[in-house]
Amino acid sequence: MTSTPPAASASAPAAQPSAAAAALPADHPGVVELFALLAYGEVAAFYRLTEEARMAPNLRGRINMASMAAAEMNHYEVLRDELERRGVDVVPAMTRYASALENYHRLTTPSTWLEALVKTYVGDALAADFYLEIADAMPGAVADVVRSVLSETGHSQFVVAEVRSAVTASDRQRHRLALWSRRLLGEAITQAQYVMADHDELVDLVMSAGGLSQITEFFDRLQQTHSTRMQELGLA
C-alpha cells in the first residue's frame, strides 16, 4: 500500500485529538513502528509504480507514473532520516512489515493499465486514510512527519480523467473496474487488520492516542470515503 491520498476532499474526516494524544510522548516506541511501516510502504510503492508504468499505452502515462514513483522515494527519504535521527537502522525496522504489504500488492496486482490507475487512485488512498486517522491523534511533530509523507503529489487528476473517459465509453469497463475497486477495499482492510494483529507496539500507539478507539466507526468512514472516490472515477 502506498501512502499518497489522491484527493483531499475524499480523505477520512479528521479525528479530534484526545487528552491521551496530548500526553503521548514523541518517543513512544510505536512511533518508530509507524515510521517503519510507512517507509516500507513508500519503497514498495516506488517499485510497483515503476513496474506499472510499463503498462501505460503512451509516453504521457509512463511519465505520470514515473513522477509519482519519484515522489514516493522522496517521502521514503524523509522517513529514513527521521528513523536514523532516532538511532534506528531503517532496513531491519521496515522489513518487519514486508509480509503484510507484499501480500496486499501480490493479491491486488493489476492486469491492465486501467486497473493500475484505479489502484493508484483508490487503493493507495485507503492506506492513507488509515495512517492519517492515526496521525490526527499523534503529538504534533510526529503528526507533521506523517502528513508530509502522505501529501498530495498533484498527479491524481490524470487518473480521474483517463478512468472516467474509459468507463463512460464502456459499461463493461465500468462494471469490471467497480468490482476491482471493491476488491481493493477488502484487501486493504484485511491487511490493515493483519498489521495491527502482529505488531503490539503499533497497536499500543494507536490505542494510547485514542485515534481508533471506535473501530467500527473508523471502518465505516473508510467505506464512505471509498464510495466517494468511486464516484469521482465514475464507478459508482
N, C-alpha and C positions, 0 to 999 in steps of 0.2 A: 504494500500500500504506500502510495506516495503521500506527500503532505502539502499539496497546494490546492486550496479551495478555489473552484472555478468562478464563483460569483459571491460577492459579499452578501447580496440580498438573499441568497439561499443558505447561508450558514445557520447553524443552530442558534437559537436565542441564547444570549449570554446568561450564564448563571450569576446570581448575586453572591459576592464573596461573603463567606460566613465568618463568625468570630474565630472559629478554628483556623480558617485560612490566614487571618491576620496574624495569628500567633505561630503559624507554621514556619520553621526556620528554613532559610535558603539552602542550608547544608543538610537538609533531610536526606537520608540515603536513597530515598525513592526518586529524588531529583536526578541523580546520576542515571538511574534506570530509565527514567523518562527521556533524558537526552540521548542515551544509548539507543533506545528504541527508535526515536526519531532519526538518529544518524543512520541506522541500518536502512530505514525506510527511504532515506534520500539516496543512498548508494544503489539500492535495489531499483529505485525509480529511474535513476540515470541509465542503468544498463537496459531496463525494459524499454525506455523511450528511444534509445539509440537503436535497439533491435527493431522496434515497431516503425521507426522512420523509414525502414526499407520497404514497408508495405505501402507507403504513400504513392499515389498514382502520378504525382508530379513533383517538381522541384520545390514549389511553394510549401507543400505539405511536409516534405523532408526537412526544410529549413525551420518550419514552425516547431516540429518535434525536436529537432536538434537544439533549438533555443531553449525549449523547456527543460531538456536534459542538462544543459549548461547551468540553468538556474538551480536545478536540484543539487549539483555539485557545489555551487556557491553556498547553498544552505547547509550542506554537509560540513563544509569548512568552518562555518560559524559554530556548529555543534562540536566539532572536533576541538576547536580552540577552547570552548567552554569546559569540555571534559579534561583537556590537558591542564587547564588552569586549576582544576580541582585535583590534579595529580593522578588522573585516570588514564590508563592505556586504552585508547578508543577501540582498537580492533577486537581484543578479547571481550570488552564490555558490550559492544554491539552484536558480536557473534552469538551471544546468548539468545537473541531474538530472531536468528536466521530461520529457524524451523517454521514458526507461525507465518512470517511474512513470505517466505518462499512457497509455502503451501498455498497461501492466498493467490500468489501470482501463477503458480502451476495450475490451480483449479479455475483460473479466470484468464487463461491465455487466449487472446483474441485470434480468430481465424480469418478476419477480413479487416480492411482499413477502417470501415465504419465501426466495427466492434472496438477497435483500438481507440478511436476517437471517443466513443461513449465511455469506455473505461477511464480514459484520461479525465473526462469531464465529470462523470458521476461517481465512479468507483473510488477514485483518489480523494474526492471531496468528502466521502463518508469517513475516511480516516481522519481528515482534517477536523470534521465535526467532533470526533471523539477526543482528539488532542486539545482542541480549543475549549471544550467543556471542562477539561481538567485545568487548563491554563487560567480560566476565569477564577479559579479558587486558589491559585498559587501566589506566593509572595511576588511583589512587583518585578524584581529583577529576573526571576525565573520566568514569569509570565511574558515579559518582554522578549526574552530569547525565543520562547515557543512561538509567539505571534510573529516574530521576524522571519522565522523559517517556514511559516505557513502563509506568508504574504502572497498576495496575488501577483502573478508574473506577467499578466497582460496579454496572454495568448489564447484565452478561453473563447473569445468571440469567433475566432476562425473555426473552432469546433462546432459551435452552435449553428453558424451559417451553413457549414457543409452538411451536418447531420439533418438539419431542418429541410434543406433542399432535397436531400435523398429521400426522406420519408414522405415529403409532400408529393413527390413523383411516384412513389411506390408504396401501396398499402402493405405489400408483402414485407418490404424492408421495415416498415413501421412496426408491424406485429413482431417480427423477429428481433428487432433491437429492443422493443419493450420487454420481451422475455429475457433478453440478455441483461438488461438493466436490473430487473428483479433478481436475477441470479447474482449479480454483483453485490446487491444489498444483503442477500442471505449469507454469502461467503464472508463479507466484511464483518457482519455481526458475529458469525461463528468464530472467526479468527481473533476478534477482539476478546471474546469470552475465553479462548484458549490462552491468550497472553495474560489476562488477568488471573486465570487459574494457576498459571505456572510461575508467577513472579510476585512473591509475598511483599517485597519492599515497595513495589509499584502499587499494589493493592492498598498497602498501608498509607502511602502518599495520597491516593485518591480518597480514601475513606477519612483520613485525618482532615483533609481540606473540605470535605463535605460536597465536592463537586458532583459526585454521582450517588448521593445519598438516596435519591429517588430513582432507582434503576429503571423501573417501568416507565416513568415519565421521560427519562433520557432516551430510551429506545423508541418511544412514541415520537419524540421530537426528531430523531434520526429518520424515521419513516416519513414524517411530514416534509422535512427538507428534501428528502429523496424524491418525493412526489412533485415538489416544486421544480427540481432540476429536470425531471422527466417532461414536465410541461414546457420548460424552456427549450428542450430539444425536439418538441413536437411528438413525444412518445406517449403522452397521457391519453 
